[in-house]
Amino acid sequence: MFRRTRFVCISDTHNAAPDASFKLPAGNVLIHAGDLTNLGKYTELRKTFDWIEKADFEVKIVIAGNHDITLDATFYEQHGAHHHGQQLQDAVACRTLIEEYPSITFLNHEHAEVTLVKPDGPRTTFKVFGSPMSPARGVWAFGYQPAIAFTLWDDIPLDTDVLVTHTPPKDHCDTSRDRGPAGCEALRQALGRVRPLLAVCGHVHEGRGVERVVWGPGSTYGQYEEQGVGYWLDPGAGNKKQSLVDLSSRSLGPLQNPKLINHEMLESRPTDVGSANKTWSWKLHDGPFLSEIASSANEFKLYDEHTTATDAGMGVKLRPSVMPCEESPMLPFHEEKPRSALSDKEILAGRPGRKETCIINAAMMATSWPHKAVNGNKYNKATVVDIDLPTGDTSR
């Protein structure tokens, strides 16, 4: 049995708190994808953990980010004085502070299995992996060099349903005006191998948004093939509505993962095609997995490699078409062979049933560090995601 579960996704709050800076919608699960603070001071962490602990969610999943420098023991020992000068923090106290907040599931490059148990809740279950790591850039915490990137993301279990990383994957919700794409290619390839239902991130403030990636069936060199990308058109932009991403079976655009489809809900869902057209803009490429999506063409805007951003009526640049190389015939966007030791047909065998991953950059801070906005800091809305998940109680 499956039930709709509501995730409220935020990231990069940088000491900001609800009510004073932004609104926190109601939901079942709160996800914070890092950069809780500006510089990881004890008082900053205490303030942030306090409001997260008080937030009315059954489950709260939190990771650190590159600005939470005291939570990276090795980094702070080597570079703490670079940020804090003579006023060094008690890093041990900062790292153990989270133990005082039992309602927070704090993940440091590790996984957990979550089951919602409240009688009046959905009582669903999912597996989550969370990591604070991001590509090294400047003197900031939790950074990694390209040489270890592929082995680093091999740690993500293949049965992960929800992935929470501070860094976005390369070419998805990772572009800023000043430096272009800043995401991690190794993480993008890991997404294609694991194919989580949701991948929540932050880090690149201007990359805030949502994309749905349609995966191909996979092969030795094509397990992270992207056959299409759906670009979210925020229904909450410029108004008082929620920034809602409805991936449940009650919507006109449910996530294409057969095990999650609630067929009873599909039969009773509304037939207002126009509402779906206002939510997603698609760019699709030929492939066997696209038939199910393309068969519902009236529910989506379909684009090919010749479509321009102007034609699509989108505020983002469409991905250019890239011809696949001879050795990697199933890689329309990237031609690099996989370097992950887990990238083979046997590992991939259990993943083709997952045809989509929804990537959410949930950055709340709309301006980039050091956040010197003319009229004060600007904040985005929290991203609300509805998705069907299996219930932990199979008898219901």
Disulfide bonds with the S-S distance in Angstrom:
none
